[in-house]
Amino acid sequence: MKRGKREIMEKKSEISCFIEELSMVVIVKPTEENHEAAHIPTKPFLSICYSVLHVLEKIGPTMAVLRQDVYQNIKRLELMHESNPTTNLNLVEILKLEATEGIAKKGSSCSKAFVWLTRTLDFTSSLLQILSNDPQKKMEKVVEESYEVTLKPWHGWISSTAVRVLITFSLFSCFQFSISFML
């Protein structure tokens, strides 16, 4: 029994750290008069994305595909940042550079990586919100609801079907979360 409580406390601590880290990121939004003022600090953003990986890992094995995609997108942005750390301190500058070079819409661009990472942050935020509102809800249902409102609109028919299969036939029922893990 003591081992179970310790595991709960460790998970609680990990989720609390993630929430604390997420709340520390400051994104300066541009005003209508000054669109050049946008600033998204690269390293803190990537740090949050790494935290998302840990949250997805705690959910269970069905999140393996999403975790891999998130990891690849993080690495793509990290490599760009490391190629010129001074210039690439601001993600907005990376996005502007790709737009100027005409590569922003290419599959392997940092722009696409950034878009999918922000969508994954939306998914994770939705998931945590649903769990905080209803700690007894089955994880399968929580993931399904979060997916429906955050990622599904951006997926095609094949991806949506694959996700539904993963959710339905996964081990999610074995990975019941509780709000006690989060606070």
Accessible surface in RSA format (square Angstrom, percent):
REM  Atomic radii and reference values for relative SASA: ProtOr
REM  Chains: A
REM  Algorithm: Lee & Richards
REM  Probe-radius: 1.40
REM  Slices: 20
REM RES _ NUM      All-atoms   Total-Side   Main-Chain    Non-polar    All polar
REM                ABS   REL    ABS   REL    ABS   REL    ABS   REL    ABS   REL
RES MET A   1   188.49  97.6 138.65  91.8  49.83 118.6 115.90  98.5  72.58  96.2
RES LYS A   2   179.27  87.5 172.56 105.9   6.71  16.0 116.98 105.3  62.29  66.3
RES ARG A   3   165.88  69.6 160.62  81.9   5.25  12.5  52.31  71.5 113.57  68.8
RES GLY A   4    32.89  40.6   0.00   N/A  32.89  40.6  29.50  81.0   3.39   7.6
RES LYS A   5   127.34  62.1 125.44  77.0   1.90   4.5  69.63  62.7  57.71  61.5
RES ARG A   6   144.73  60.8 139.05  70.9   5.68  13.5  51.84  70.9  92.89  56.3
RES GLU A   7    72.37  41.6  71.72  54.3   0.66   1.6  24.97  48.3  47.40  38.7
RES ILE A   8    66.07  37.6  66.05  49.2   0.01   0.0  66.05  47.6   0.01   0.0
RES MET A   9   104.72  54.2 102.55  67.9   2.17   5.2  84.18  71.6  20.54  27.2
RES GLU A  10    92.66  53.2  88.16  66.7   4.50  10.7  36.60  70.8  56.07  45.8
RES LYS A  11    63.42  30.9  63.29  38.8   0.14   0.3  21.04  18.9  42.38  45.1
RES LYS A  12    69.21  33.8  69.21  42.5   0.00   0.0  25.71  23.1  43.49  46.3
RES SER A  13    61.77  52.2  54.81  73.2   6.96  16.0  31.49  67.1  30.28  42.4
RES GLU A  14    70.53  40.5  61.09  46.2   9.44  22.5  40.02  77.4  30.50  24.9
RES ILE A  15     2.75   1.6   2.75   2.1   0.00   0.0   2.75   2.0   0.00   0.0
RES SER A  16    42.77  36.1  36.90  49.2   5.88  13.5  32.40  69.0  10.37  14.5
RES CYS A  17    77.14  58.4  72.48  80.8   4.66  11.0  26.03  66.0  51.11  55.1
RES PHE A  18     6.84   3.4   5.20   3.2   1.65   4.3   6.48   3.9   0.36   1.0
RES ILE A  19    66.59  37.9  65.81  49.0   0.78   1.9  65.81  47.4   0.78   2.1
RES GLU A  20   112.13  64.4 106.88  80.9   5.25  12.5  34.07  65.9  78.06  63.7
RES GLU A  21    52.42  30.1  50.60  38.3   1.81   4.3  26.61  51.5  25.81  21.1
RES LEU A  22    67.88  37.8  60.22  43.1   7.66  19.2  60.22  42.3   7.66  20.6
RES SER A  23    88.41  74.7  51.14  68.3  37.27  85.8  49.09 104.5  39.32  55.1
RES MET A  24   134.25  69.5 111.77  74.0  22.48  53.5 104.38  88.7  29.87  39.6
RES VAL A  25    32.16  21.2  10.65   9.6  21.50  51.8  13.42  11.7  18.74  50.8
RES VAL A  26   103.30  68.0  96.12  87.0   7.18  17.3  99.05  86.1   4.25  11.5
RES ILE A  27    81.67  46.5  60.14  44.8  21.52  51.9  60.14  43.3  21.52  58.4
RES VAL A  28    73.46  48.3  68.69  62.2   4.76  11.5  72.77  63.2   0.69   1.9
RES LYS A  29   165.01  80.5 147.82  90.7  17.20  40.9  91.44  82.3  73.57  78.4
RES PRO A  30    54.18  39.5  34.26  31.2  19.92  72.4  34.39  28.4  19.79 123.0
RES THR A  31    75.99  54.0  68.37  69.3   7.62  18.2  72.30  97.1   3.69   5.6
RES GLU A  32   153.83  88.3 134.89 102.0  18.94  45.1  47.54  92.0 106.29  86.8
RES GLU A  33   157.87  90.6 119.14  90.1  38.73  92.2  72.17 139.6  85.70  70.0
RES ASN A  34    69.89  48.2  67.26  65.0   2.63   6.3  20.37  49.0  49.52  47.9
RES HIS A  35   124.18  67.9 112.94  78.5  11.24  28.7  82.02  84.5  42.16  49.1
RES GLU A  36   125.79  72.2 109.89  83.1  15.90  37.9  55.32 107.0  70.47  57.5
RES ALA A  37    39.91  36.7  23.15  35.7  16.76  38.1  33.74  47.5   6.17  16.4
RES ALA A  38    18.92  17.4  16.04  24.8   2.88   6.5  16.04  22.6   2.88   7.6
RES HIS A  39    66.15  36.2  66.09  45.9   0.05   0.1  43.53  44.9  22.62  26.3
RES ILE A  40    23.09  13.1  23.09  17.2   0.00   0.0  23.09  16.6   0.00   0.0
RES PRO A  41    25.25  18.4  25.25  23.0   0.00   0.0  25.25  20.8   0.00   0.0
RES THR A  42     0.68   0.5   0.18   0.2   0.50   1.2   0.18   0.2   0.50   0.8
RES LYS A  43   103.35  50.4  98.50  60.4   4.85  11.5  69.04  62.1  34.31  36.5
RES PRO A  44    56.19  40.9  49.37  45.0   6.81  24.8  55.89  46.1   0.29   1.8
RES PHE A  45     7.76   3.9   7.76   4.8   0.00   0.0   7.76   4.7   0.00   0.0
RES LEU A  46     3.79   2.1   3.79   2.7   0.00   0.0   3.79   2.7   0.00   0.0
RES SER A  47    47.43  40.1  40.96  54.7   6.47  14.9  24.71  52.6  22.71  31.8
RES ILE A  48     3.75   2.1   3.75   2.8   0.00   0.0   3.75   2.7   0.00   0.0
RES CYS A  49     1.68   1.3   1.21   1.3   0.47   1.1   0.89   2.2   0.79   0.9
RES TYR A  50    61.68  28.8  61.66  35.1   0.03   0.1  56.74  42.6   4.94   6.1
RES SER A  51    14.31  12.1  13.82  18.4   0.49   1.1   3.06   6.5  11.25  15.8
RES VAL A  52     1.05   0.7   1.05   1.0   0.00   0.0   1.05   0.9   0.00   0.0
RES LEU A  53    22.57  12.6  22.25  15.9   0.32   0.8  22.33  15.7   0.24   0.6
RES HIS A  54   103.59  56.6 102.83  71.5   0.76   1.9  69.25  71.4  34.35  40.0
RES VAL A  55     2.90   1.9   2.52   2.3   0.38   0.9   2.90   2.5   0.00   0.0
RES LEU A  56     0.34   0.2   0.34   0.2   0.00   0.0   0.34   0.2   0.00   0.0
RES GLU A  57   101.34  58.2  89.63  67.8  11.71  27.9  21.31  41.2  80.03  65.3
RES LYS A  58    54.14  26.4  45.66  28.0   8.48  20.2  14.04  12.6  40.10  42.7
RES ILE A  59     0.00   0.0   0.00   0.0   0.00   0.0   0.00   0.0   0.00   0.0
RES GLY A  60     4.72   5.8   0.00   N/A   4.72   5.8   4.72  13.0   0.00   0.0
RES PRO A  61    69.31  50.5  56.40  51.4  12.92  47.0  61.79  51.0   7.53  46.8
RES THR A  62    14.75  10.5   4.74   4.8  10.00  23.8   7.41  10.0   7.33  11.1
RES MET A  63    13.83   7.2  13.72   9.1   0.11   0.3  13.83  11.8   0.00   0.0
RES ALA A  64    45.73  42.0  40.71  62.8   5.02  11.4  41.34  58.2   4.39  11.6
RES VAL A  65    93.80  61.7  90.07  81.5   3.73   9.0  93.71  81.4   0.08   0.2
RES LEU A  66    32.65  18.2  29.38  21.0   3.27   8.2  31.14  21.9   1.51   4.1
RES ARG A  67    56.65  23.8  55.92  28.5   0.73   1.7  11.04  15.1  45.61  27.6
RES GLN A  68    92.48  51.7  89.69  65.5   2.80   6.7  37.52  79.9  54.96  41.7
RES ASP A  69    68.71  48.1  67.42  67.1   1.29   3.0  15.71  37.0  53.01  52.9
RES VAL A  70     1.97   1.3   1.97   1.8   0.00   0.0   1.97   1.7   0.00   0.0
RES TYR A  71    92.42  43.2  92.42  52.6   0.00   0.0  61.30  46.1  31.13  38.4
RES GLN A  72    88.23  49.3  83.19  60.8   5.04  12.0  23.60  50.2  64.63  49.0
RES ASN A  73    18.74  12.9  18.74  18.1   0.00   0.0   0.00   0.0  18.74  18.1
RES ILE A  74     0.00   0.0   0.00   0.0   0.00   0.0   0.00   0.0   0.00   0.0
RES LYS A  75    75.45  36.8  75.45  46.3   0.00   0.0  37.40  33.7  38.05  40.5
RES ARG A  76    69.60  29.2  63.02  32.1   6.58  15.7  19.10  26.1  50.51  30.6
RES LEU A  77     0.00   0.0   0.00   0.0   0.00   0.0   0.00   0.0   0.00   0.0
RES GLU A  78    21.31  12.2  21.26  16.1   0.05   0.1   3.05   5.9  18.26  14.9
RES LEU A  79   120.20  66.9 115.12  82.4   5.08  12.8 115.31  81.0   4.89  13.2
RES MET A  80    43.31  22.4  38.27  25.3   5.04  12.0  32.51  27.6  10.80  14.3
RES HIS A  81    12.28   6.7  12.28   8.5   0.00   0.0  11.60  12.0   0.68   0.8
RES GLU A  82   101.23  58.1  83.06  62.8  18.16  43.2  35.00  67.7  66.22  54.1
RES SER A  83    83.39  70.5  42.36  56.5  41.03  94.5  48.38 103.0  35.01  49.0
RES ASN A  84    67.47  46.5  65.28  63.1   2.19   5.3  14.99  36.1  52.48  50.7
RES PRO A  85    69.69  50.8  69.43  63.3   0.25   0.9  69.69  57.5   0.00   0.0
RES THR A  86   113.72  80.9 101.27 102.7  12.45  29.7  70.23  94.3  43.49  65.7
RES THR A  87    74.22  52.8  62.22  63.1  12.01  28.6  49.64  66.7  24.59  37.2
RES ASN A  88     4.97   3.4   4.97   4.8   0.00   0.0   0.00   0.0   4.97   4.8
RES LEU A  89   101.22  56.4  98.32  70.3   2.89   7.3  98.34  69.1   2.88   7.7
RES ASN A  90    16.80  11.6  16.75  16.2   0.05   0.1   6.98  16.8   9.82   9.5
RES LEU A  91     0.00   0.0   0.00   0.0   0.00   0.0   0.00   0.0   0.00   0.0
RES VAL A  92    18.12  11.9  18.12  16.4   0.00   0.0  18.12  15.7   0.00   0.0
RES GLU A  93    67.48  38.7  63.37  47.9   4.11   9.8  18.35  35.5  49.14  40.1
RES ILE A  94     0.19   0.1   0.00   0.0   0.19   0.4   0.19   0.1   0.00   0.0
RES LEU A  95    40.41  22.5  37.89  27.1   2.53   6.4  38.20  26.8   2.21   6.0
RES LYS A  96    68.34  33.3  64.03  39.3   4.31  10.3  62.16  56.0   6.18   6.6
RES LEU A  97    74.15  41.3  69.49  49.7   4.67  11.7  73.70  51.8   0.45   1.2
RES GLU A  98     3.69   2.1   3.69   2.8   0.00   0.0   0.15   0.3   3.54   2.9
RES ALA A  99    65.73  60.4  44.68  68.9  21.06  47.9  47.94  67.5  17.79  47.1
RES THR A 100   118.62  84.4  84.17  85.3  34.45  82.1  69.20  92.9  49.42  74.7
RES GLU A 101   101.34  58.2  69.15  52.3  32.19  76.6  37.40  72.3  63.95  52.2
RES GLY A 102    56.97  70.3   0.00   N/A  56.97  70.3  33.67  92.4  23.30  52.2
RES ILE A 103    58.40  33.2  58.40  43.5   0.00   0.0  58.40  42.1   0.00   0.0
RES ALA A 104    24.50  22.5  20.65  31.9   3.86   8.8  20.65  29.1   3.86  10.2
RES LYS A 105   181.53  88.6 168.30 103.3  13.23  31.5 112.26 101.0  69.27  73.8
RES LYS A 106   119.36  58.2 113.24  69.5   6.12  14.6  63.41  57.1  55.95  59.6
RES GLY A 107    61.56  75.9   0.00   N/A  61.56  75.9  35.61  97.7  25.95  58.1
RES SER A 108    84.90  71.7  69.51  92.8  15.39  35.5  38.00  80.9  46.90  65.7
RES SER A 109     5.26   4.4   0.31   0.4   4.95  11.4   5.26  11.2   0.00   0.0
RES CYS A 110     4.95   3.7   4.69   5.2   0.26   0.6   0.00   0.0   4.95   5.3
RES SER A 111    14.38  12.2  13.95  18.6   0.43   1.0  13.29  28.3   1.09   1.5
RES LYS A 112    80.95  39.5  79.88  49.0   1.07   2.5  30.52  27.5  50.43  53.7
RES ALA A 113     0.42   0.4   0.00   0.0   0.42   1.0   0.42   0.6   0.00   0.0
RES PHE A 114    27.71  13.9  27.71  17.2   0.00   0.0  27.71  16.8   0.00   0.0
RES VAL A 115    59.09  38.9  58.41  52.9   0.68   1.6  59.09  51.3   0.00   0.0
RES TRP A 116    72.41  29.1  72.28  35.0   0.13   0.3  55.20  29.4  17.21  27.9
RES LEU A 117     1.66   0.9   1.17   0.8   0.50   1.2   1.22   0.9   0.45   1.2
RES THR A 118    42.72  30.4  42.04  42.6   0.68   1.6  30.74  41.3  11.98  18.1
RES ARG A 119    41.76  17.5  41.54  21.2   0.22   0.5   8.63  11.8  33.13  20.1
RES THR A 120     5.77   4.1   5.77   5.9   0.00   0.0   1.34   1.8   4.43   6.7
RES LEU A 121    32.77  18.3  29.47  21.1   3.30   8.3  29.82  20.9   2.96   8.0
RES ASP A 122    82.29  57.6  77.99  77.6   4.30  10.2  13.33  31.4  68.96  68.8
RES PHE A 123     2.33   1.2   2.33   1.4   0.00   0.0   2.33   1.4   0.00   0.0
RES THR A 124     1.37   1.0   1.25   1.3   0.12   0.3   1.37   1.8   0.00   0.0
RES SER A 125    59.57  50.3  53.25  71.1   6.32  14.6  20.15  42.9  39.43  55.2
RES SER A 126    21.13  17.9  13.39  17.9   7.73  17.8  15.71  33.5   5.41   7.6
RES LEU A 127     0.28   0.2   0.28   0.2   0.00   0.0   0.28   0.2   0.00   0.0
RES LEU A 128    14.80   8.2  14.02  10.0   0.78   2.0  14.28  10.0   0.53   1.4
RES GLN A 129   100.64  56.3  97.31  71.1   3.32   7.9  37.17  79.1  63.46  48.1
RES ILE A 130    29.02  16.5  28.11  20.9   0.92   2.2  28.96  20.9   0.07   0.2
RES LEU A 131     0.00   0.0   0.00   0.0   0.00   0.0   0.00   0.0   0.00   0.0
RES SER A 132    50.20  42.4  29.96  40.0  20.24  46.6  24.05  51.2  26.15  36.6
RES ASN A 133   108.96  75.1  74.98  72.5  33.98  81.8  27.92  67.2  81.04  78.3
RES ASP A 134    55.67  39.0  54.31  54.1   1.36   3.2  16.57  39.0  39.10  39.0
RES PRO A 135    33.53  24.4  33.05  30.1   0.48   1.7  33.05  27.3   0.48   3.0
RES GLN A 136   141.20  79.0 126.47  92.4  14.73  35.1  58.34 124.2  82.87  62.8
RES LYS A 137    51.43  25.1  43.57  26.7   7.87  18.7  26.87  24.2  24.56  26.2
RES LYS A 138   125.26  61.1 122.94  75.4   2.32   5.5  72.56  65.3  52.70  56.1
RES MET A 139     0.06   0.0   0.00   0.0   0.06   0.1   0.00   0.0   0.06   0.1
RES GLU A 140    56.17  32.3  56.17  42.5   0.00   0.0   7.36  14.2  48.82  39.9
RES LYS A 141   100.51  49.0  99.80  61.2   0.71   1.7  57.86  52.1  42.65  45.4
RES VAL A 142     0.00   0.0   0.00   0.0   0.00   0.0   0.00   0.0   0.00   0.0
RES VAL A 143     1.82   1.2   1.82   1.6   0.00   0.0   1.82   1.6   0.00   0.0
RES GLU A 144    41.26  23.7  41.26  31.2   0.00   0.0   3.22   6.2  38.04  31.1
RES GLU A 145    49.61  28.5  46.02  34.8   3.59   8.5  27.46  53.1  22.15  18.1
RES SER A 146     0.00   0.0   0.00   0.0   0.00   0.0   0.00   0.0   0.00   0.0
RES TYR A 147    10.24   4.8  10.24   5.8   0.00   0.0  10.24   7.7   0.00   0.0
RES GLU A 148    60.86  34.9  49.66  37.6  11.20  26.7  28.19  54.5  32.68  26.7
RES VAL A 149   106.29  69.9  79.69  72.1  26.60  64.1  84.19  73.2  22.10  59.9
RES THR A 150    18.60  13.2  11.10  11.3   7.50  17.9  14.99  20.1   3.62   5.5
RES LEU A 151     7.46   4.2   7.46   5.3   0.00   0.0   7.46   5.2   0.00   0.0
RES LYS A 152    73.79  36.0  70.42  43.2   3.37   8.0  36.36  32.7  37.43  39.9
RES PRO A 153    87.96  64.1  48.69  44.4  39.27 142.7  61.74  51.0  26.22 163.0
RES TRP A 154   140.43  56.4 115.05  55.7  25.39  59.6 109.00  58.1  31.43  51.0
RES HIS A 155    52.78  28.8  34.11  23.7  18.68  47.8  21.79  22.5  31.00  36.1
RES GLY A 156    48.63  60.0   0.00   N/A  48.63  60.0  39.62 108.7   9.01  20.2
RES TRP A 157   199.12  79.9 183.34  88.7  15.78  37.1 162.77  86.8  36.36  59.0
RES ILE A 158   134.05  76.3 131.34  97.8   2.71   6.5 132.00  95.0   2.05   5.6
RES SER A 159    47.11  39.8  41.68  55.6   5.43  12.5  10.34  22.0  36.78  51.5
RES SER A 160    17.70  15.0  14.20  18.9   3.50   8.1  12.05  25.7   5.65   7.9
RES THR A 161    56.51  40.2  51.99  52.7   4.52  10.8  48.89  65.7   7.62  11.5
RES ALA A 162    49.12  45.2  41.25  63.7   7.87  17.9  48.18  67.8   0.94   2.5
RES VAL A 163    32.51  21.4  32.51  29.4   0.00   0.0  32.51  28.2   0.00   0.0
RES ARG A 164    98.38  41.3  97.01  49.5   1.37   3.3  50.28  68.7  48.11  29.2
RES VAL A 165    74.43  49.0  73.59  66.6   0.84   2.0  74.39  64.6   0.05   0.1
RES LEU A 166    71.88  40.0  69.40  49.7   2.48   6.2  71.81  50.4   0.07   0.2
RES ILE A 167     5.38   3.1   4.94   3.7   0.44   1.1   4.94   3.6   0.44   1.2
RES THR A 168    71.86  51.1  54.67  55.4  17.19  41.0  41.81  56.2  30.05  45.4
RES PHE A 169   162.73  81.4 130.13  80.6  32.60  84.8 135.59  82.2  27.14  77.7
RES SER A 170    28.37  24.0   2.69   3.6  25.67  59.1  11.04  23.5  17.32  24.3
RES LEU A 171   102.21  56.9 100.79  72.1   1.42   3.6 101.58  71.3   0.63   1.7
RES PHE A 172     2.57   1.3   1.40   0.9   1.17   3.1   2.02   1.2   0.56   1.6
RES SER A 173    69.30  58.6  50.95  68.0  18.35  42.3  27.89  59.4  41.41  58.0
RES CYS A 174    97.02  73.4  61.27  68.3  35.75  84.0  25.80  65.4  71.22  76.8
RES PHE A 175    70.21  35.1  64.82  40.2   5.38  14.0  70.21  42.6   0.00   0.0
RES GLN A 176    80.93  45.3  62.77  45.9  18.15  43.2  51.82 110.3  29.11  22.1
RES PHE A 177     8.28   4.1   6.56   4.1   1.72   4.5   6.70   4.1   1.58   4.5
RES SER A 178    30.37  25.7  30.37  40.5   0.00   0.0  20.15  42.9  10.22  14.3
RES ILE A 179    33.06  18.8  33.06  24.6   0.00   0.0  33.06  23.8   0.00   0.0
RES SER A 180    53.74  45.4  44.45  59.3   9.29  21.4  45.96  97.9   7.78  10.9
RES PHE A 181    26.67  13.3  26.67  16.5   0.00   0.0  26.67  16.2   0.00   0.0
RES MET A 182     5.66   2.9   4.66   3.1   0.99   2.4   4.66   4.0   0.99   1.3
RES LEU A 183   120.34  67.0 106.07  75.9  14.27  35.9 119.55  84.0   0.80   2.1
END  Absolute sums over single chains surface
CHAIN  1 A    10755.4       9348.7       1406.7       6678.5       4076.9
END  Absolute sums over all chains
TOTAL         10755.4       9348.7       1406.7       6678.5       4076.9
